[in-house]
Amino acid sequence: MIKTLWFAVFYAVIGLSQKTVASAPDPFVIYTYHDKPPYYSRTPVTSGSASEYTVEGLYPDFIGRLSELLQRPIEIQYLPRRRLEQRLKAHILDGAVIGVNPVWFKDKDRKTFLWTEAFMQDRDVVAVRHDDDLSYNHPNDLIARTVTVPRGYYLWGVSENIKSKKQRAILTSSELQSLKLIATKRADATIISEKTLQHMIETTFRPGMFKVLPVAHDSFDRHFLFPKQYRDDYELFNSAIQKLINSPPEPTN
C-alpha cells in the first residue's frame, strides 16, 4: 500500500513538472545581421567542451527592456544578411529583425513587411586617414578612390557604383577589417556607422588615426521588421516600442 502510494505521488509530481515545462512559452526570436559593436557583439565563453556566447550591446539592452515591458521571453540571435533574406523570401523566418530600415529591404512603401516605429536615429559617415584631403559631398566623389565596405551592406550611390564597376572597392567581412585596410593605406575611405567608428576609435585604434568628413553619407532610422504572418506579435511589439521611446529617461545616480 505504501509502495503504491509512493509511486502515485512520484508520477503525479513528474506529470506536474512536465505540464509546467510544457506550458512555459518559447522565446520570441529577434534576429540581427549587425554583428558589430556597439549594436550587438558576441564574446565566446567556454564551458566544459561546449562553446557558448554572451551577448551585449544596444540591441540586447533594448530587447531586454521590451521583454520586461511585455512580460514575455525574447531572444536575440545573429543571422548573416544573405541567410536572413533567403528566409524572408521563402516566408520561413521564424521571428523579427532589429535595427533595419525599409529602404535596405526594397520596401520603401512598407507593403512587403510590417515596420515598427523607429527606435533609434543613426547615420553613416565617411572615414579616411587623418592626413587625407578628400572632399566629399556625394558618393560620386569617391569614384577616383578605393573604398572598402563590408559584404552585403547596401550604401546608396556607392553600391550602385560598385555594381556598375565605376567604383573601385574592396569588400570585407567587417568594419574592423575595413578600417585596418585604411590604416595600412590599402584603401582610401570607408562608409561606417558613426557609433561603430567611435567605439573602434576608443577601443582598437590609436587616437587621431582617422577623421570623419564633414558631410555624412546618410542619416536614417532603425526599426523592427516583422513578416506579415506575425501581425499579432508586431502590434504588441510596436505598442511597447512606442511606450519605451516616449518614456522619460531613467535618472542616473
C-alpha positions as YAML, in Angstrom:
chain: A
units: angstrom
residues:
- id: 1
  name: MET
  ca: [0.00, 0.00, 0.00]
- id: 2
  name: ILE
  ca: [2.80, 2.41, 0.96]
- id: 3
  name: LYS
  ca: [4.73, 1.46, -2.18]
- id: 4
  name: THR
  ca: [1.64, 2.05, -4.33]
- id: 5
  name: LEU
  ca: [1.06, 5.43, -2.73]
- id: 6
  name: TRP
  ca: [4.72, 6.42, -3.26]
- id: 7
  name: PHE
  ca: [4.53, 5.60, -6.98]
- id: 8
  name: ALA
  ca: [1.29, 7.56, -7.27]
- id: 9
  name: VAL
  ca: [2.87, 10.63, -5.68]
- id: 10
  name: PHE
  ca: [6.03, 10.20, -7.81]
- id: 11
  name: TYR
  ca: [4.15, 10.07, -11.09]
- id: 12
  name: ALA
  ca: [1.89, 12.94, -10.00]
- id: 13
  name: VAL
  ca: [4.96, 15.12, -9.38]
- id: 14
  name: ILE
  ca: [6.52, 14.06, -12.70]
- id: 15
  name: GLY
  ca: [3.30, 14.84, -14.51]
- id: 16
  name: LEU
  ca: [3.05, 18.25, -12.85]
- id: 17
  name: SER
  ca: [6.68, 19.01, -13.75]
- id: 18
  name: GLN
  ca: [6.14, 18.03, -17.38]
- id: 19
  name: LYS
  ca: [2.99, 20.12, -17.52]
- id: 20
  name: THR
  ca: [4.81, 23.11, -16.07]
- id: 21
  name: VAL
  ca: [7.66, 22.79, -18.58]
- id: 22
  name: ALA
  ca: [5.26, 22.34, -21.47]
- id: 23
  name: SER
  ca: [3.31, 25.46, -20.50]
- id: 24
  name: ALA
  ca: [6.40, 27.70, -20.44]
- id: 25
  name: PRO
  ca: [6.27, 29.96, -23.53]
- id: 26
  name: ASP
  ca: [9.04, 29.71, -26.10]
- id: 27
  name: PRO
  ca: [11.12, 32.88, -26.51]
- id: 28
  name: PHE
  ca: [10.17, 35.11, -29.42]
- id: 29
  name: VAL
  ca: [13.24, 35.36, -31.65]
- id: 30
  name: ILE
  ca: [14.64, 38.68, -32.83]
- id: 31
  name: TYR
  ca: [17.37, 38.42, -35.48]
- id: 32
  name: THR
  ca: [20.22, 40.79, -36.25]
- id: 33
  name: TYR
  ca: [22.81, 40.68, -39.02]
- id: 34
  name: HIS
  ca: [24.74, 43.55, -37.42]
- id: 35
  name: ASP
  ca: [27.43, 41.60, -35.60]
- id: 36
  name: LYS
  ca: [29.34, 44.68, -34.55]
- id: 37
  name: PRO
  ca: [29.69, 46.93, -31.53]
- id: 38
  name: PRO
  ca: [28.09, 48.88, -30.09]
- id: 39
  name: TYR
  ca: [24.90, 47.35, -31.55]
- id: 40
  name: TYR
  ca: [25.49, 43.66, -30.93]
- id: 41
  name: SER
  ca: [28.61, 41.69, -30.13]
- id: 42
  name: ARG
  ca: [29.32, 38.15, -29.00]
- id: 43
  name: THR
  ca: [32.01, 37.06, -26.58]
- id: 44
  name: PRO
  ca: [32.87, 33.33, -26.55]
- id: 45
  name: VAL
  ca: [32.52, 31.62, -23.20]
- id: 46
  name: THR
  ca: [33.97, 28.12, -22.95]
- id: 47
  name: SER
  ca: [32.05, 25.88, -20.58]
- id: 48
  name: GLY
  ca: [33.42, 22.35, -20.49]
- id: 49
  name: SER
  ca: [33.53, 21.05, -24.04]
- id: 50
  name: ALA
  ca: [30.81, 23.35, -25.36]
- id: 51
  name: SER
  ca: [31.41, 26.90, -26.53]
- id: 52
  name: GLU
  ca: [28.73, 29.46, -25.74]
- id: 53
  name: TYR
  ca: [28.43, 33.19, -26.23]
- id: 54
  name: THR
  ca: [27.48, 36.10, -24.09]
- id: 55
  name: VAL
  ca: [25.92, 38.98, -25.98]
- id: 56
  name: GLU
  ca: [25.93, 42.68, -25.25]
- id: 57
  name: GLY
  ca: [25.20, 45.97, -26.93]
- id: 58
  name: LEU
  ca: [22.45, 48.46, -27.71]
- id: 59
  name: TYR
  ca: [20.21, 45.84, -29.33]
- id: 60
  name: PRO
  ca: [20.30, 43.28, -26.47]
- id: 61
  name: ASP
  ca: [19.74, 46.11, -23.97]
- id: 62
  name: PHE
  ca: [16.69, 47.39, -25.81]
- id: 63
  name: ILE
  ca: [15.28, 43.88, -26.24]
- id: 64
  name: GLY
  ca: [15.75, 43.32, -22.52]
- id: 65
  name: ARG
  ca: [13.59, 46.36, -21.85]
- id: 66
  name: LEU
  ca: [10.98, 45.10, -24.31]
- id: 67
  name: SER
  ca: [10.95, 41.68, -22.66]
- id: 68
  name: GLU
  ca: [10.37, 43.27, -19.26]
- id: 69
  name: LEU
  ca: [7.59, 45.52, -20.54]
- id: 70
  name: LEU
  ca: [5.83, 42.75, -22.49]
- id: 71
  name: GLN
  ca: [6.46, 40.19, -19.74]
- id: 72
  name: ARG
  ca: [7.47, 37.54, -22.25]
- id: 73
  name: PRO
  ca: [10.81, 35.92, -23.09]
- id: 74
  name: ILE
  ca: [12.59, 37.40, -26.12]
- id: 75
  name: GLU
  ca: [15.82, 36.04, -27.57]
- id: 76
  name: ILE
  ca: [18.23, 37.82, -29.91]
- id: 77
  name: GLN
  ca: [20.18, 35.75, -32.45]
- id: 78
  name: TYR
  ca: [22.74, 36.61, -35.11]
- id: 79
  name: LEU
  ca: [21.92, 35.63, -38.69]
- id: 80
  name: PRO
  ca: [24.03, 36.70, -41.70]
- id: 81
  name: ARG
  ca: [22.26, 39.06, -44.10]
- id: 82
  name: ARG
  ca: [22.19, 36.64, -47.02]
- id: 83
  name: ARG
  ca: [20.61, 33.85, -44.99]
- id: 84
  name: LEU
  ca: [18.17, 36.31, -43.46]
- id: 85
  name: GLU
  ca: [16.99, 37.48, -46.88]
- id: 86
  name: GLN
  ca: [16.69, 33.88, -48.11]
- id: 87
  name: ARG
  ca: [14.39, 33.04, -45.21]
- id: 88
  name: LEU
  ca: [12.35, 36.19, -45.72]
- id: 89
  name: LYS
  ca: [11.95, 35.41, -49.42]
- id: 90
  name: ALA
  ca: [10.87, 31.84, -48.64]
- id: 91
  name: HIS
  ca: [8.49, 33.09, -45.91]
- id: 92
  name: ILE
  ca: [10.17, 30.89, -43.29]
- id: 93
  name: LEU
  ca: [11.78, 33.45, -41.00]
- id: 94
  name: ASP
  ca: [10.60, 32.47, -37.53]
- id: 95
  name: GLY
  ca: [10.81, 35.88, -35.89]
- id: 96
  name: ALA
  ca: [11.52, 39.57, -36.47]
- id: 97
  name: VAL
  ca: [14.58, 41.66, -37.36]
- id: 98
  name: ILE
  ca: [16.02, 44.52, -35.33]
- id: 99
  name: GLY
  ca: [17.85, 47.66, -36.44]
- id: 100
  name: VAL
  ca: [16.81, 47.82, -40.09]
- id: 101
  name: ASN
  ca: [15.27, 50.30, -42.50]
- id: 102
  name: PRO
  ca: [12.64, 49.79, -45.23]
- id: 103
  name: VAL
  ca: [14.97, 51.16, -47.92]
- id: 104
  name: TRP
  ca: [17.54, 48.42, -47.24]
- id: 105
  name: PHE
  ca: [14.93, 45.74, -47.97]
- id: 106
  name: LYS
  ca: [13.43, 47.43, -51.04]
- id: 107
  name: ASP
  ca: [10.23, 48.11, -49.09]
- id: 108
  name: LYS
  ca: [10.09, 51.89, -49.12]
- id: 109
  name: ASP
  ca: [6.29, 51.79, -49.39]
- id: 110
  name: ARG
  ca: [6.13, 49.29, -46.48]
- id: 111
  name: LYS
  ca: [3.93, 46.87, -48.35]
- id: 112
  name: THR
  ca: [6.06, 43.72, -48.13]
- id: 113
  name: PHE
  ca: [6.78, 43.69, -44.40]
- id: 114
  name: LEU
  ca: [5.46, 45.21, -41.19]
- id: 115
  name: TRP
  ca: [7.61, 48.01, -39.76]
- id: 116
  name: THR
  ca: [7.52, 49.31, -36.21]
- id: 117
  name: GLU
  ca: [8.09, 52.85, -35.09]
- id: 118
  name: ALA
  ca: [11.74, 53.89, -35.26]
- id: 119
  name: PHE
  ca: [13.54, 53.17, -32.00]
- id: 120
  name: MET
  ca: [16.88, 54.75, -32.95]
- id: 121
  name: GLN
  ca: [18.22, 57.54, -35.17]
- id: 122
  name: ASP
  ca: [21.58, 56.87, -36.76]
- id: 123
  name: ARG
  ca: [23.89, 57.94, -39.55]
- id: 124
  name: ASP
  ca: [26.69, 56.60, -41.73]
- id: 125
  name: VAL
  ca: [29.81, 58.71, -42.14]
- id: 126
  name: VAL
  ca: [32.79, 58.69, -44.48]
- id: 127
  name: ALA
  ca: [36.02, 57.87, -42.65]
- id: 128
  name: VAL
  ca: [39.50, 58.41, -44.08]
- id: 129
  name: ARG
  ca: [43.05, 58.58, -42.73]
- id: 130
  name: HIS
  ca: [43.79, 61.65, -40.66]
- id: 131
  name: ASP
  ca: [46.02, 63.17, -43.38]
- id: 132
  name: ASP
  ca: [43.69, 62.57, -46.35]
- id: 133
  name: ASP
  ca: [42.45, 65.68, -48.20]
- id: 134
  name: LEU
  ca: [39.37, 64.00, -49.74]
- id: 135
  name: SER
  ca: [36.41, 66.35, -50.18]
- id: 136
  name: TYR
  ca: [33.06, 64.56, -50.01]
- id: 137
  name: ASN
  ca: [29.55, 65.73, -50.86]
- id: 138
  name: HIS
  ca: [28.16, 62.84, -52.93]
- id: 139
  name: PRO
  ca: [29.01, 59.13, -53.50]
- id: 140
  name: ASN
  ca: [30.40, 60.03, -56.93]
- id: 141
  name: ASP
  ca: [33.19, 61.93, -55.14]
- id: 142
  name: LEU
  ca: [34.60, 58.53, -54.14]
- id: 143
  name: ILE
  ca: [34.94, 57.17, -57.68]
- id: 144
  name: ALA
  ca: [38.56, 58.26, -58.01]
- id: 145
  name: ARG
  ca: [39.42, 56.49, -54.74]
- id: 146
  name: THR
  ca: [39.36, 52.92, -53.42]
- id: 147
  name: VAL
  ca: [36.62, 52.35, -50.88]
- id: 148
  name: THR
  ca: [36.22, 49.38, -48.59]
- id: 149
  name: VAL
  ca: [32.86, 48.22, -47.24]
- id: 150
  name: PRO
  ca: [31.52, 45.04, -45.62]
- id: 151
  name: ARG
  ca: [29.88, 42.50, -47.90]
- id: 152
  name: GLY
  ca: [26.10, 42.53, -48.05]
- id: 153
  name: TYR
  ca: [25.62, 46.14, -46.99]
- id: 154
  name: TYR
  ca: [23.56, 48.49, -49.12]
- id: 155
  name: LEU
  ca: [25.00, 52.00, -49.27]
- id: 156
  name: TRP
  ca: [23.08, 54.32, -51.54]
- id: 157
  name: GLY
  ca: [25.04, 55.54, -54.54]
- id: 158
  name: VAL
  ca: [28.14, 53.58, -53.55]
- id: 159
  name: SER
  ca: [26.50, 50.17, -54.02]
- id: 160
  name: GLU
  ca: [25.19, 51.22, -57.44]
- id: 161
  name: ASN
  ca: [28.63, 52.50, -58.48]
- id: 162
  name: ILE
  ca: [30.29, 49.27, -57.33]
- id: 163
  name: LYS
  ca: [27.74, 47.19, -59.25]
- id: 164
  name: SER
  ca: [28.29, 49.21, -62.44]
- id: 165
  name: LYS
  ca: [32.09, 48.93, -61.91]
- id: 166
  name: LYS
  ca: [32.51, 52.69, -61.68]
- id: 167
  name: GLN
  ca: [33.80, 52.41, -58.14]
- id: 168
  name: ARG
  ca: [36.96, 50.58, -57.07]
- id: 169
  name: ALA
  ca: [36.09, 48.67, -53.94]
- id: 170
  name: ILE
  ca: [37.40, 46.06, -51.53]
- id: 171
  name: LEU
  ca: [34.67, 44.03, -49.88]
- id: 172
  name: THR
  ca: [35.45, 42.93, -46.35]
- id: 173
  name: SER
  ca: [33.98, 40.77, -43.61]
- id: 174
  name: SER
  ca: [33.61, 43.60, -41.08]
- id: 175
  name: GLU
  ca: [34.02, 47.29, -40.34]
- id: 176
  name: LEU
  ca: [37.15, 46.46, -38.35]
- id: 177
  name: GLN
  ca: [38.77, 44.91, -41.41]
- id: 178
  name: SER
  ca: [37.75, 47.93, -43.49]
- id: 179
  name: LEU
  ca: [39.40, 50.32, -41.05]
- id: 180
  name: LYS
  ca: [42.56, 48.23, -40.95]
- id: 181
  name: LEU
  ca: [42.83, 48.48, -44.74]
- id: 182
  name: ILE
  ca: [42.62, 52.26, -44.49]
- id: 183
  name: ALA
  ca: [45.14, 52.38, -41.66]
- id: 184
  name: THR
  ca: [47.63, 50.39, -43.80]
- id: 185
  name: LYS
  ca: [46.90, 52.55, -46.89]
- id: 186
  name: ARG
  ca: [45.45, 49.67, -48.90]
- id: 187
  name: ALA
  ca: [42.19, 51.61, -49.22]
- id: 188
  name: ASP
  ca: [41.27, 55.28, -49.04]
- id: 189
  name: ALA
  ca: [37.84, 55.52, -47.45]
- id: 190
  name: THR
  ca: [35.04, 53.56, -45.88]
- id: 191
  name: ILE
  ca: [31.43, 54.28, -45.03]
- id: 192
  name: ILE
  ca: [30.68, 53.25, -41.50]
- id: 193
  name: SER
  ca: [28.15, 53.80, -38.76]
- id: 194
  name: GLU
  ca: [29.19, 56.76, -36.65]
- id: 195
  name: LYS
  ca: [28.54, 54.78, -33.45]
- id: 196
  name: THR
  ca: [30.68, 51.86, -34.61]
- id: 197
  name: LEU
  ca: [33.53, 54.13, -35.68]
- id: 198
  name: GLN
  ca: [33.55, 55.91, -32.35]
- id: 199
  name: HIS
  ca: [33.59, 52.59, -30.49]
- id: 200
  name: MET
  ca: [36.52, 51.28, -32.52]
- id: 201
  name: ILE
  ca: [38.49, 54.50, -32.15]
- id: 202
  name: GLU
  ca: [38.07, 54.24, -28.39]
- id: 203
  name: THR
  ca: [38.91, 50.54, -28.11]
- id: 204
  name: THR
  ca: [41.10, 49.44, -31.05]
- id: 205
  name: PHE
  ca: [42.97, 52.24, -32.83]
- id: 206
  name: ARG
  ca: [45.18, 54.98, -31.56]
- id: 207
  name: PRO
  ca: [43.62, 58.45, -31.30]
- id: 208
  name: GLY
  ca: [43.90, 60.63, -34.39]
- id: 209
  name: MET
  ca: [44.37, 57.79, -36.90]
- id: 210
  name: PHE
  ca: [41.10, 58.54, -38.73]
- id: 211
  name: LYS
  ca: [38.95, 61.55, -39.39]
- id: 212
  name: VAL
  ca: [35.28, 61.86, -40.27]
- id: 213
  name: LEU
  ca: [34.43, 64.02, -43.27]
- id: 214
  name: PRO
  ca: [32.01, 66.88, -42.54]
- id: 215
  name: VAL
  ca: [29.21, 65.67, -44.84]
- id: 216
  name: ALA
  ca: [27.59, 62.43, -43.67]
- id: 217
  name: HIS
  ca: [26.85, 59.76, -46.25]
- id: 218
  name: ASP
  ca: [23.36, 59.05, -44.92]
- id: 219
  name: SER
  ca: [21.03, 59.62, -41.97]
- id: 220
  name: PHE
  ca: [18.33, 57.09, -41.20]
- id: 221
  name: ASP
  ca: [16.06, 55.50, -38.62]
- id: 222
  name: ARG
  ca: [16.32, 51.95, -37.31]
- id: 223
  name: HIS
  ca: [13.15, 49.87, -36.99]
- id: 224
  name: PHE
  ca: [11.99, 46.33, -36.33]
- id: 225
  name: LEU
  ca: [10.89, 44.33, -39.38]
- id: 226
  name: PHE
  ca: [8.13, 41.72, -38.92]
- id: 227
  name: PRO
  ca: [6.98, 39.23, -41.57]
- id: 228
  name: LYS
  ca: [3.25, 39.63, -42.13]
- id: 229
  name: GLN
  ca: [2.43, 36.26, -40.55]
- id: 230
  name: TYR
  ca: [3.47, 37.77, -37.20]
- id: 231
  name: ARG
  ca: [0.95, 40.62, -37.25]
- id: 232
  name: ASP
  ca: [-0.31, 39.93, -33.72]
- id: 233
  name: ASP
  ca: [3.23, 39.99, -32.34]
- id: 234
  name: TYR
  ca: [4.00, 43.06, -34.41]
- id: 235
  name: GLU
  ca: [1.13, 45.01, -32.89]
- id: 236
  name: LEU
  ca: [2.22, 44.09, -29.35]
- id: 237
  name: PHE
  ca: [5.85, 44.97, -30.02]
- id: 238
  name: ASN
  ca: [5.03, 48.21, -31.81]
- id: 239
  name: SER
  ca: [2.89, 49.38, -28.92]
- id: 240
  name: ALA
  ca: [5.67, 48.52, -26.44]
- id: 241
  name: ILE
  ca: [8.31, 50.26, -28.58]
- id: 242
  name: GLN
  ca: [6.19, 53.42, -28.68]
- id: 243
  name: LYS
  ca: [5.95, 53.36, -24.88]
- id: 244
  name: LEU
  ca: [9.71, 52.91, -24.48]
- id: 245
  name: ILE
  ca: [10.76, 55.65, -26.89]
- id: 246
  name: ASN
  ca: [8.24, 58.09, -25.41]
- id: 247
  name: SER
  ca: [9.07, 57.34, -21.79]
- id: 248
  name: PRO
  ca: [11.42, 59.74, -19.98]
- id: 249
  name: PRO
  ca: [14.97, 58.50, -19.43]
- id: 250
  name: GLU
  ca: [15.70, 56.80, -16.14]
- id: 251
  name: PRO
  ca: [17.52, 59.02, -13.63]
- id: 252
  name: THR
  ca: [21.21, 58.30, -13.15]
- id: 253
  name: ASN
  ca: [22.90, 58.13, -9.75]
...
